[in-house]
Amino acid sequence: MTDDDRVFKALADATRRFLLDLLFAREGRTLTELESELEMTRFGVAKHLKVLEEAGLVVVRRSGREKLHYLNPVPIRLIHDRWIDKYTERQVTALVDLKKALEEEP
């Protein structure tokens, strides 16, 4: 499985996207804090976090006895640059060309 495949798999699930949103809002959350936001068992949340970690979207750091989870937005940006940005380039170029043409008219 490629890195892109892992990221797409991780983002395909609504619960994992919600966990990423929680970490975007405030990083450094424990499993207990994340679990309290979901109607799911601790084990279920841990499984989702493992998929996010494997995709590189979440980084875990130990602080004493706690494991803190942090968002890593780099893989999402790489997906954006490779799969989204190139498809919008034509539309943006067309708008820039239209702007130039309209500004040149008397």
NUKOL-868927 format. One record per atom (N, C-alpha, C): residue number from 0; residue in three letters; chain; atom name; x, z, y. Coordinates in Angstrom, 2 decimals, m for minus. Example, Ala and Ser with C-alpha at 12.3 -4.5 7.8 and 13.67 -1.06 7.14 Angstrom:
REM NUKOL-868927
@seq 0; type ALA; mol A; atom N; x 13.19; z 7.80; y m5.69 $
@seq 0; type ALA; mol A; atom CA; x 12.30; z 7.80; y m4.50 $
@seq 0; type ALA; mol A; atom C; x 13.20; z 7.80; y m3.30 $
@seq 1; type SER; mol A; atom N; x 12.85; z 7.08; y m2.25 $
@seq 1; type SER; mol A; atom CA; x 13.67; z 7.14; y m1.06 $
@seq 1; type SER; mol A; atom C; x 12.90; z 7.87; y 0.03 $
END
This chain:
REM NUKOL-868927
@seq 0; type MET; mol A; atom N; x 0.86; z 0.00; y m1.18 $
@seq 0; type MET; mol A; atom CA; x 0.00; z 0.00; y 0.00 $
@seq 0; type MET; mol A; atom C; x 0.90; z 0.00; y 1.24 $
@seq 1; type THR; mol A; atom N; x 0.60; z m0.86; y 2.21 $
@seq 1; type THR; mol A; atom CA; x 1.41; z m0.94; y 3.43 $
@seq 1; type THR; mol A; atom C; x 0.99; z 0.14; y 4.42 $
@seq 2; type ASP; mol A; atom N; x 1.81; z 0.33; y 5.44 $
@seq 2; type ASP; mol A; atom CA; x 1.48; z 1.30; y 6.48 $
@seq 2; type ASP; mol A; atom C; x 0.17; z 0.94; y 7.16 $
@seq 3; type ASP; mol A; atom N; x m0.04; z m0.36; y 7.45 $
@seq 3; type ASP; mol A; atom CA; x m1.30; z m0.79; y 8.06 $
@seq 3; type ASP; mol A; atom C; x m2.49; z m0.45; y 7.17 $
@seq 4; type ASP; mol A; atom N; x m2.34; z m0.67; y 5.87 $
@seq 4; type ASP; mol A; atom CA; x m3.42; z m0.36; y 4.93 $
@seq 4; type ASP; mol A; atom C; x m3.77; z 1.13; y 4.96 $
@seq 5; type ARG; mol A; atom N; x m2.75; z 1.97; y 5.02 $
@seq 5; type ARG; mol A; atom CA; x m2.99; z 3.42; y 5.07 $
@seq 5; type ARG; mol A; atom C; x m3.73; z 3.82; y 6.35 $
@seq 6; type VAL; mol A; atom N; x m3.34; z 3.21; y 7.46 $
@seq 6; type VAL; mol A; atom CA; x m4.01; z 3.52; y 8.74 $
@seq 6; type VAL; mol A; atom C; x m5.45; z 3.05; y 8.71 $
@seq 7; type PHE; mol A; atom N; x m5.69; z 1.81; y 8.25 $
@seq 7; type PHE; mol A; atom CA; x m7.05; z 1.31; y 8.18 $
@seq 7; type PHE; mol A; atom C; x m7.90; z 2.16; y 7.23 $
@seq 8; type LYS; mol A; atom N; x m7.34; z 2.56; y 6.10 $
@seq 8; type LYS; mol A; atom CA; x m8.07; z 3.42; y 5.15 $
@seq 8; type LYS; mol A; atom C; x m8.42; z 4.75; y 5.81 $
@seq 9; type ALA; mol A; atom N; x m7.46; z 5.32; y 6.53 $
@seq 9; type ALA; mol A; atom CA; x m7.70; z 6.61; y 7.18 $
@seq 9; type ALA; mol A; atom C; x m8.78; z 6.49; y 8.25 $
@seq 10; type LEU; mol A; atom N; x m8.75; z 5.41; y 9.02 $
@seq 10; type LEU; mol A; atom CA; x m9.71; z 5.23; y 10.11 $
@seq 10; type LEU; mol A; atom C; x m11.09; z 4.79; y 9.63 $
@seq 11; type ALA; mol A; atom N; x m11.18; z 4.37; y 8.38 $
@seq 11; type ALA; mol A; atom CA; x m12.46; z 3.86; y 7.85 $
@seq 11; type ALA; mol A; atom C; x m13.49; z 4.97; y 7.65 $
@seq 12; type ASP; mol A; atom N; x m13.05; z 6.21; y 7.62 $
@seq 12; type ASP; mol A; atom CA; x m13.96; z 7.32; y 7.34 $
@seq 12; type ASP; mol A; atom C; x m14.33; z 8.06; y 8.62 $
@seq 13; type ALA; mol A; atom N; x m15.62; z 8.29; y 8.82 $
@seq 13; type ALA; mol A; atom CA; x m16.11; z 8.94; y 10.04 $
@seq 13; type ALA; mol A; atom C; x m15.59; z 10.38; y 10.18 $
@seq 14; type THR; mol A; atom N; x m15.47; z 11.09; y 9.08 $
@seq 14; type THR; mol A; atom CA; x m14.96; z 12.47; y 9.14 $
@seq 14; type THR; mol A; atom C; x m13.52; z 12.49; y 9.62 $
@seq 15; type ARG; mol A; atom N; x m12.71; z 11.56; y 9.13 $
@seq 15; type ARG; mol A; atom CA; x m11.31; z 11.51; y 9.56 $
@seq 15; type ARG; mol A; atom C; x m11.20; z 11.11; y 11.03 $
@seq 16; type ARG; mol A; atom N; x m12.05; z 10.19; y 11.47 $
@seq 16; type ARG; mol A; atom CA; x m12.05; z 9.83; y 12.90 $
@seq 16; type ARG; mol A; atom C; x m12.45; z 11.04; y 13.75 $
@seq 17; type PHE; mol A; atom N; x m13.40; z 11.84; y 13.26 $
@seq 17; type PHE; mol A; atom CA; x m13.81; z 13.05; y 13.98 $
@seq 17; type PHE; mol A; atom C; x m12.65; z 14.04; y 14.06 $
@seq 18; type LEU; mol A; atom N; x m11.91; z 14.20; y 12.96 $
@seq 18; type LEU; mol A; atom CA; x m10.75; z 15.09; y 12.97 $
@seq 18; type LEU; mol A; atom C; x m9.71; z 14.62; y 13.99 $
@seq 19; type LEU; mol A; atom N; x m9.50; z 13.31; y 14.07 $
@seq 19; type LEU; mol A; atom CA; x m8.57; z 12.77; y 15.06 $
@seq 19; type LEU; mol A; atom C; x m9.07; z 13.05; y 16.48 $
@seq 20; type ASP; mol A; atom N; x m10.37; z 12.92; y 16.68 $
@seq 20; type ASP; mol A; atom CA; x m10.95; z 13.23; y 18.00 $
@seq 20; type ASP; mol A; atom C; x m10.72; z 14.70; y 18.36 $
@seq 21; type LEU; mol A; atom N; x m10.88; z 15.59; y 17.39 $
@seq 21; type LEU; mol A; atom CA; x m10.65; z 17.01; y 17.63 $
@seq 21; type LEU; mol A; atom C; x m9.19; z 17.27; y 18.02 $
@seq 22; type LEU; mol A; atom N; x m8.28; z 16.61; y 17.33 $
@seq 22; type LEU; mol A; atom CA; x m6.86; z 16.79; y 17.64 $
@seq 22; type LEU; mol A; atom C; x m6.48; z 16.14; y 18.96 $
@seq 23; type PHE; mol A; atom N; x m7.18; z 15.07; y 19.32 $
@seq 23; type PHE; mol A; atom CA; x m6.94; z 14.46; y 20.62 $
@seq 23; type PHE; mol A; atom C; x m7.34; z 15.41; y 21.74 $
@seq 24; type ALA; mol A; atom N; x m8.46; z 16.09; y 21.53 $
@seq 24; type ALA; mol A; atom CA; x m8.96; z 17.03; y 22.53 $
@seq 24; type ALA; mol A; atom C; x m8.04; z 18.24; y 22.68 $
@seq 25; type ARG; mol A; atom N; x m7.52; z 18.73; y 21.55 $
@seq 25; type ARG; mol A; atom CA; x m6.61; z 19.88; y 21.59 $
@seq 25; type ARG; mol A; atom C; x m5.76; z 19.86; y 20.33 $
@seq 26; type GLU; mol A; atom N; x m4.49; z 19.65; y 20.52 $
@seq 26; type GLU; mol A; atom CA; x m3.58; z 19.58; y 19.38 $
@seq 26; type GLU; mol A; atom C; x m3.16; z 20.98; y 18.94 $
@seq 27; type GLY; mol A; atom N; x m2.48; z 21.01; y 17.81 $
@seq 27; type GLY; mol A; atom CA; x m1.96; z 22.28; y 17.30 $
@seq 27; type GLY; mol A; atom C; x m3.03; z 23.14; y 16.66 $
@seq 28; type ARG; mol A; atom N; x m3.98; z 22.52; y 16.00 $
@seq 28; type ARG; mol A; atom CA; x m5.06; z 23.29; y 15.36 $
@seq 28; type ARG; mol A; atom C; x m4.71; z 23.59; y 13.90 $
@seq 29; type THR; mol A; atom N; x m5.19; z 24.71; y 13.45 $
@seq 29; type THR; mol A; atom CA; x m5.02; z 25.09; y 12.05 $
@seq 29; type THR; mol A; atom C; x m6.14; z 24.47; y 11.22 $
@seq 30; type LEU; mol A; atom N; x m5.95; z 24.51; y 9.91 $
@seq 30; type LEU; mol A; atom CA; x m6.99; z 24.03; y 9.00 $
@seq 30; type LEU; mol A; atom C; x m8.28; z 24.82; y 9.21 $
@seq 31; type THR; mol A; atom N; x m8.18; z 26.11; y 9.42 $
@seq 31; type THR; mol A; atom CA; x m9.36; z 26.96; y 9.65 $
@seq 31; type THR; mol A; atom C; x m10.12; z 26.51; y 10.89 $
@seq 32; type GLU; mol A; atom N; x m9.39; z 26.22; y 11.98 $
@seq 32; type GLU; mol A; atom CA; x m10.05; z 25.76; y 13.21 $
@seq 32; type GLU; mol A; atom C; x m10.75; z 24.42; y 12.99 $
@seq 33; type LEU; mol A; atom N; x m10.09; z 23.52; y 12.29 $
@seq 33; type LEU; mol A; atom CA; x m10.68; z 22.20; y 12.04 $
@seq 33; type LEU; mol A; atom C; x m11.89; z 22.32; y 11.11 $
@seq 34; type GLU; mol A; atom N; x m11.76; z 23.17; y 10.10 $
@seq 34; type GLU; mol A; atom CA; x m12.85; z 23.38; y 9.15 $
@seq 34; type GLU; mol A; atom C; x m14.09; z 23.94; y 9.84 $
@seq 35; type SER; mol A; atom N; x m13.91; z 24.78; y 10.84 $
@seq 35; type SER; mol A; atom CA; x m15.05; z 25.39; y 11.53 $
@seq 35; type SER; mol A; atom C; x m15.88; z 24.36; y 12.30 $
@seq 36; type GLU; mol A; atom N; x m15.32; z 23.19; y 12.56 $
@seq 36; type GLU; mol A; atom CA; x m16.04; z 22.15; y 13.29 $
@seq 36; type GLU; mol A; atom C; x m16.84; z 21.23; y 12.37 $
@seq 37; type LEU; mol A; atom N; x m16.66; z 21.39; y 11.07 $
@seq 37; type LEU; mol A; atom CA; x m17.31; z 20.50; y 10.10 $
@seq 37; type LEU; mol A; atom C; x m18.14; z 21.30; y 9.10 $
@seq 38; type GLU; mol A; atom N; x m19.18; z 20.70; y 8.61 $
@seq 38; type GLU; mol A; atom CA; x m19.97; z 21.31; y 7.54 $
@seq 38; type GLU; mol A; atom C; x m19.42; z 20.78; y 6.22 $
@seq 39; type MET; mol A; atom N; x m18.25; z 21.31; y 5.87 $
@seq 39; type MET; mol A; atom CA; x m17.54; z 20.83; y 4.70 $
@seq 39; type MET; mol A; atom C; x m16.65; z 21.98; y 4.21 $
@seq 40; type THR; mol A; atom N; x m16.33; z 21.94; y 2.95 $
@seq 40; type THR; mol A; atom CA; x m15.45; z 22.99; y 2.41 $
@seq 40; type THR; mol A; atom C; x m14.04; z 22.84; y 2.96 $
@seq 41; type ARG; mol A; atom N; x m13.30; z 23.92; y 2.88 $
@seq 41; type ARG; mol A; atom CA; x m11.89; z 23.91; y 3.30 $
@seq 41; type ARG; mol A; atom C; x m11.11; z 22.85; y 2.51 $
@seq 42; type PHE; mol A; atom N; x m11.41; z 22.78; y 1.22 $
@seq 42; type PHE; mol A; atom CA; x m10.74; z 21.82; y 0.34 $
@seq 42; type PHE; mol A; atom C; x m11.04; z 20.38; y 0.79 $
@seq 43; type GLY; mol A; atom N; x m12.28; z 20.12; y 1.16 $
@seq 43; type GLY; mol A; atom CA; x m12.67; z 18.78; y 1.63 $
@seq 43; type GLY; mol A; atom C; x m11.93; z 18.39; y 2.89 $
@seq 44; type VAL; mol A; atom N; x m11.84; z 19.31; y 3.84 $
@seq 44; type VAL; mol A; atom CA; x m11.13; z 19.04; y 5.10 $
@seq 44; type VAL; mol A; atom C; x m9.65; z 18.82; y 4.81 $
@seq 45; type ALA; mol A; atom N; x m9.08; z 19.62; y 3.92 $
@seq 45; type ALA; mol A; atom CA; x m7.67; z 19.48; y 3.56 $
@seq 45; type ALA; mol A; atom C; x m7.40; z 18.10; y 2.95 $
@seq 46; type LYS; mol A; atom N; x m8.32; z 17.60; y 2.13 $
@seq 46; type LYS; mol A; atom CA; x m8.16; z 16.27; y 1.54 $
@seq 46; type LYS; mol A; atom C; x m8.16; z 15.18; y 2.63 $
@seq 47; type HIS; mol A; atom N; x m9.05; z 15.32; y 3.60 $
@seq 47; type HIS; mol A; atom CA; x m9.09; z 14.35; y 4.70 $
@seq 47; type HIS; mol A; atom C; x m7.80; z 14.42; y 5.52 $
@seq 48; type LEU; mol A; atom N; x m7.32; z 15.61; y 5.78 $
@seq 48; type LEU; mol A; atom CA; x m6.08; z 15.77; y 6.54 $
@seq 48; type LEU; mol A; atom C; x m4.90; z 15.17; y 5.78 $
@seq 49; type LYS; mol A; atom N; x m4.91; z 15.27; y 4.47 $
@seq 49; type LYS; mol A; atom CA; x m3.83; z 14.68; y 3.66 $
@seq 49; type LYS; mol A; atom C; x m3.80; z 13.16; y 3.82 $
@seq 50; type VAL; mol A; atom N; x m4.96; z 12.53; y 3.82 $
@seq 50; type VAL; mol A; atom CA; x m5.03; z 11.08; y 4.02 $
@seq 50; type VAL; mol A; atom C; x m4.50; z 10.72; y 5.40 $
@seq 51; type LEU; mol A; atom N; x m4.87; z 11.51; y 6.40 $
@seq 51; type LEU; mol A; atom CA; x m4.38; z 11.27; y 7.77 $
@seq 51; type LEU; mol A; atom C; x m2.87; z 11.46; y 7.86 $
@seq 52; type GLU; mol A; atom N; x m2.35; z 12.46; y 7.16 $
@seq 52; type GLU; mol A; atom CA; x m0.90; z 12.69; y 7.14 $
@seq 52; type GLU; mol A; atom C; x m0.18; z 11.53; y 6.46 $
@seq 53; type GLU; mol A; atom N; x m0.71; z 11.06; y 5.34 $
@seq 53; type GLU; mol A; atom CA; x m0.09; z 9.96; y 4.61 $
@seq 53; type GLU; mol A; atom C; x m0.07; z 8.67; y 5.44 $
@seq 54; type ALA; mol A; atom N; x m1.04; z 8.52; y 6.33 $
@seq 54; type ALA; mol A; atom CA; x m1.09; z 7.36; y 7.21 $
@seq 54; type ALA; mol A; atom C; x m0.21; z 7.55; y 8.44 $
@seq 55; type GLY; mol A; atom N; x 0.34; z 8.75; y 8.60 $
@seq 55; type GLY; mol A; atom CA; x 1.18; z 9.03; y 9.76 $
@seq 55; type GLY; mol A; atom C; x 0.41; z 9.35; y 11.02 $
@seq 56; type LEU; mol A; atom N; x m0.91; z 9.55; y 10.90 $
@seq 56; type LEU; mol A; atom CA; x m1.75; z 9.82; y 12.06 $
@seq 56; type LEU; mol A; atom C; x m1.76; z 11.30; y 12.44 $
@seq 57; type VAL; mol A; atom N; x m1.41; z 12.14; y 11.52 $
@seq 57; type VAL; mol A; atom CA; x m1.34; z 13.58; y 11.76 $
@seq 57; type VAL; mol A; atom C; x 0.01; z 14.09; y 11.29 $
@seq 58; type VAL; mol A; atom N; x 0.61; z 14.92; y 12.12 $
@seq 58; type VAL; mol A; atom CA; x 1.89; z 15.56; y 11.80 $
@seq 58; type VAL; mol A; atom C; x 1.63; z 17.05; y 11.70 $
@seq 59; type VAL; mol A; atom N; x 2.22; z 17.68; y 10.68 $
@seq 59; type VAL; mol A; atom CA; x 2.03; z 19.11; y 10.46 $
@seq 59; type VAL; mol A; atom C; x 3.34; z 19.83; y 10.78 $
@seq 60; type ARG; mol A; atom N; x 3.22; z 20.91; y 11.52 $
@seq 60; type ARG; mol A; atom CA; x 4.36; z 21.77; y 11.85 $
@seq 60; type ARG; mol A; atom C; x 4.00; z 23.20; y 11.46 $
@seq 61; type ARG; mol A; atom N; x 4.95; z 23.89; y 10.90 $
@seq 61; type ARG; mol A; atom CA; x 4.74; z 25.30; y 10.55 $
@seq 61; type ARG; mol A; atom C; x 5.09; z 26.17; y 11.75 $
@seq 62; type SER; mol A; atom N; x 4.25; z 27.16; y 11.97 $
@seq 62; type SER; mol A; atom CA; x 4.51; z 28.16; y 12.99 $
@seq 62; type SER; mol A; atom C; x 4.22; z 29.51; y 12.35 $
@seq 63; type GLY; mol A; atom N; x 5.26; z 30.14; y 11.85 $
@seq 63; type GLY; mol A; atom CA; x 5.05; z 31.38; y 11.11 $
@seq 63; type GLY; mol A; atom C; x 4.34; z 31.08; y 9.81 $
@seq 64; type ARG; mol A; atom N; x 3.20; z 31.71; y 9.61 $
@seq 64; type ARG; mol A; atom CA; x 2.42; z 31.50; y 8.39 $
@seq 64; type ARG; mol A; atom C; x 1.41; z 30.37; y 8.53 $
@seq 65; type GLU; mol A; atom N; x 1.26; z 29.85; y 9.74 $
@seq 65; type GLU; mol A; atom CA; x 0.25; z 28.82; y 9.99 $
@seq 65; type GLU; mol A; atom C; x 0.83; z 27.41; y 9.94 $
@seq 66; type LYS; mol A; atom N; x 0.00; z 26.49; y 9.50 $
@seq 66; type LYS; mol A; atom CA; x 0.33; z 25.07; y 9.59 $
@seq 66; type LYS; mol A; atom C; x m0.50; z 24.50; y 10.74 $
@seq 67; type LEU; mol A; atom N; x 0.17; z 23.97; y 11.72 $
@seq 67; type LEU; mol A; atom CA; x m0.53; z 23.39; y 12.87 $
@seq 67; type LEU; mol A; atom C; x m0.53; z 21.87; y 12.75 $
@seq 68; type HIS; mol A; atom N; x m1.67; z 21.28; y 13.07 $
@seq 68; type HIS; mol A; atom CA; x m1.85; z 19.83; y 12.95 $
@seq 68; type HIS; mol A; atom C; x m1.83; z 19.19; y 14.33 $
@seq 69; type TYR; mol A; atom N; x m1.07; z 18.10; y 14.43 $
@seq 69; type TYR; mol A; atom CA; x m0.91; z 17.38; y 15.69 $
@seq 69; type TYR; mol A; atom C; x m1.23; z 15.90; y 15.48 $
@seq 70; type LEU; mol A; atom N; x m1.82; z 15.30; y 16.49 $
@seq 70; type LEU; mol A; atom CA; x m2.14; z 13.88; y 16.47 $
@seq 70; type LEU; mol A; atom C; x m0.88; z 13.07; y 16.73 $
@seq 71; type ASN; mol A; atom N; x m0.67; z 12.02; y 15.96 $
@seq 71; type ASN; mol A; atom CA; x 0.39; z 11.05; y 16.20 $
@seq 71; type ASN; mol A; atom C; x m0.29; z 9.71; y 16.48 $
@seq 72; type PRO; mol A; atom N; x m0.41; z 9.29; y 17.75 $
@seq 72; type PRO; mol A; atom CA; x m1.14; z 8.07; y 18.08 $
@seq 72; type PRO; mol A; atom C; x m0.34; z 6.78; y 17.86 $
@seq 73; type VAL; mol A; atom N; x 0.93; z 6.88; y 17.51 $
@seq 73; type VAL; mol A; atom CA; x 1.77; z 5.69; y 17.38 $
@seq 73; type VAL; mol A; atom C; x 1.21; z 4.68; y 16.36 $
@seq 74; type PRO; mol A; atom N; x 0.81; z 5.10; y 15.14 $
@seq 74; type PRO; mol A; atom CA; x 0.28; z 4.10; y 14.20 $
@seq 74; type PRO; mol A; atom C; x m0.95; z 3.37; y 14.73 $
@seq 75; type ILE; mol A; atom N; x m1.79; z 4.06; y 15.49 $
@seq 75; type ILE; mol A; atom CA; x m2.98; z 3.39; y 16.05 $
@seq 75; type ILE; mol A; atom C; x m2.54; z 2.36; y 17.08 $
@seq 76; type ARG; mol A; atom N; x m1.54; z 2.71; y 17.89 $
@seq 76; type ARG; mol A; atom CA; x m1.03; z 1.77; y 18.89 $
@seq 76; type ARG; mol A; atom C; x m0.41; z 0.53; y 18.22 $
@seq 77; type LEU; mol A; atom N; x 0.29; z 0.74; y 17.12 $
@seq 77; type LEU; mol A; atom CA; x 0.87; z m0.39; y 16.40 $
@seq 77; type LEU; mol A; atom C; x m0.22; z m1.31; y 15.85 $
@seq 78; type ILE; mol A; atom N; x m1.29; z m0.72; y 15.34 $
@seq 78; type ILE; mol A; atom CA; x m2.44; z m1.52; y 14.88 $
@seq 78; type ILE; mol A; atom C; x m3.03; z m2.29; y 16.05 $
@seq 79; type HIS; mol A; atom N; x m3.19; z m1.61; y 17.17 $
@seq 79; type HIS; mol A; atom CA; x m3.73; z m2.26; y 18.36 $
@seq 79; type HIS; mol A; atom C; x m2.87; z m3.45; y 18.77 $
@seq 80; type ASP; mol A; atom N; x m1.58; z m3.23; y 18.86 $
@seq 80; type ASP; mol A; atom CA; x m0.67; z m4.29; y 19.29 $
@seq 80; type ASP; mol A; atom C; x m0.68; z m5.48; y 18.33 $
@seq 81; type ARG; mol A; atom N; x m0.76; z m5.19; y 17.04 $
@seq 81; type ARG; mol A; atom CA; x m0.70; z m6.27; y 16.06 $
@seq 81; type ARG; mol A; atom C; x m2.04; z m6.96; y 15.84 $
@seq 82; type TRP; mol A; atom N; x m3.13; z m6.20; y 15.78 $
@seq 82; type TRP; mol A; atom CA; x m4.40; z m6.77; y 15.36 $
@seq 82; type TRP; mol A; atom C; x m5.43; z m6.95; y 16.46 $
@seq 83; type ILE; mol A; atom N; x m5.33; z m6.21; y 17.52 $
@seq 83; type ILE; mol A; atom CA; x m6.37; z m6.29; y 18.56 $
@seq 83; type ILE; mol A; atom C; x m5.86; z m7.02; y 19.79 $
@seq 84; type ASP; mol A; atom N; x m4.72; z m6.61; y 20.26 $
@seq 84; type ASP; mol A; atom CA; x m4.17; z m7.15; y 21.50 $
@seq 84; type ASP; mol A; atom C; x m4.01; z m8.67; y 21.45 $
@seq 85; type LYS; mol A; atom N; x m3.51; z m9.19; y 20.34 $
@seq 85; type LYS; mol A; atom CA; x m3.27; z m10.64; y 20.28 $
@seq 85; type LYS; mol A; atom C; x m4.57; z m11.44; y 20.31 $
@seq 86; type TYR; mol A; atom N; x m5.67; z m10.85; y 19.87 $
@seq 86; type TYR; mol A; atom CA; x m6.93; z m11.57; y 19.88 $
@seq 86; type TYR; mol A; atom C; x m7.61; z m11.52; y 21.25 $
@seq 87; type THR; mol A; atom N; x m7.24; z m10.57; y 22.07 $
@seq 87; type THR; mol A; atom CA; x m7.83; z m10.50; y 23.41 $
@seq 87; type THR; mol A; atom C; x m6.98; z m11.22; y 24.44 $
@seq 88; type GLU; mol A; atom N; x m5.77; z m11.62; y 24.06 $
@seq 88; type GLU; mol A; atom CA; x m4.86; z m12.26; y 25.01 $
@seq 88; type GLU; mol A; atom C; x m5.46; z m13.53; y 25.60 $
@seq 89; type ARG; mol A; atom N; x m6.10; z m14.35; y 24.79 $
@seq 89; type ARG; mol A; atom CA; x m6.69; z m15.60; y 25.30 $
@seq 89; type ARG; mol A; atom C; x m7.76; z m15.34; y 26.35 $
@seq 90; type GLN; mol A; atom N; x m8.61; z m14.35; y 26.10 $
@seq 90; type GLN; mol A; atom CA; x m9.67; z m14.04; y 27.06 $
@seq 90; type GLN; mol A; atom C; x m9.08; z m13.54; y 28.38 $
@seq 91; type VAL; mol A; atom N; x m8.08; z m12.71; y 28.30 $
@seq 91; type VAL; mol A; atom CA; x m7.46; z m12.19; y 29.51 $
@seq 91; type VAL; mol A; atom C; x m6.76; z m13.31; y 30.27 $
@seq 92; type THR; mol A; atom N; x m6.07; z m14.17; y 29.55 $
@seq 92; type THR; mol A; atom CA; x m5.40; z m15.31; y 30.19 $
@seq 92; type THR; mol A; atom C; x m6.43; z m16.21; y 30.86 $
@seq 93; type ALA; mol A; atom N; x m7.55; z m16.43; y 30.21 $
@seq 93; type ALA; mol A; atom CA; x m8.60; z m17.26; y 30.80 $
@seq 93; type ALA; mol A; atom C; x m9.14; z m16.63; y 32.08 $
@seq 94; type LEU; mol A; atom N; x m9.32; z m15.32; y 32.08 $
@seq 94; type LEU; mol A; atom CA; x m9.80; z m14.64; y 33.29 $
@seq 94; type LEU; mol A; atom C; x m8.78; z m14.71; y 34.42 $
@seq 95; type VAL; mol A; atom N; x m7.50; z m14.56; y 34.10 $
@seq 95; type VAL; mol A; atom CA; x m6.45; z m14.68; y 35.12 $
@seq 95; type VAL; mol A; atom C; x m6.43; z m16.09; y 35.69 $
@seq 96; type ASP; mol A; atom N; x m6.53; z m17.09; y 34.83 $
@seq 96; type ASP; mol A; atom CA; x m6.56; z m18.49; y 35.28 $
@seq 96; type ASP; mol A; atom C; x m7.78; z m18.75; y 36.16 $
@seq 97; type LEU; mol A; atom N; x m8.93; z m18.20; y 35.80 $
@seq 97; type LEU; mol A; atom CA; x m10.15; z m18.35; y 36.59 $
@seq 97; type LEU; mol A; atom C; x m9.98; z m17.68; y 37.95 $
@seq 98; type LYS; mol A; atom N; x m9.40; z m16.51; y 37.98 $
@seq 98; type LYS; mol A; atom CA; x m9.15; z m15.79; y 39.25 $
@seq 98; type LYS; mol A; atom C; x m8.25; z m16.62; y 40.15 $
@seq 99; type LYS; mol A; atom N; x m7.18; z m17.16; y 39.61 $
@seq 99; type LYS; mol A; atom CA; x m6.27; z m17.99; y 40.41 $
@seq 99; type LYS; mol A; atom C; x m6.98; z m19.22; y 40.95 $
@seq 100; type ALA; mol A; atom N; x m7.78; z m19.86; y 40.10 $
@seq 100; type ALA; mol A; atom CA; x m8.50; z m21.08; y 40.52 $
@seq 100; type ALA; mol A; atom C; x m9.49; z m20.76; y 41.63 $
@seq 101; type LEU; mol A; atom N; x m10.20; z m19.65; y 41.52 $
@seq 101; type LEU; mol A; atom CA; x m11.17; z m19.28; y 42.54 $
@seq 101; type LEU; mol A; atom C; x m10.49; z m18.89; y 43.86 $
@seq 102; type GLU; mol A; atom N; x m9.35; z m18.27; y 43.78 $
@seq 102; type GLU; mol A; atom CA; x m8.64; z m17.88; y 44.99 $
@seq 102; type GLU; mol A; atom C; x m8.01; z m19.08; y 45.69 $
@seq 103; type GLU; mol A; atom N; x m7.71; z m20.14; y 44.95 $
@seq 103; type GLU; mol A; atom CA; x m7.12; z m21.34; y 45.53 $
@seq 103; type GLU; mol A; atom C; x m8.15; z m22.23; y 46.23 $
@seq 104; type GLU; mol A; atom N; x m9.42; z m22.11; y 45.86 $
@seq 104; type GLU; mol A; atom CA; x m10.45; z m22.94; y 46.47 $
@seq 104; type GLU; mol A; atom C; x m10.63; z m22.56; y 47.94 $
@seq 105; type PRO; mol A; atom N; x m10.88; z m23.59; y 48.81 $
@seq 105; type PRO; mol A; atom CA; x m11.09; z m23.30; y 50.24 $
@seq 105; type PRO; mol A; atom C; x m12.38; z m22.58; y 50.53 $
END
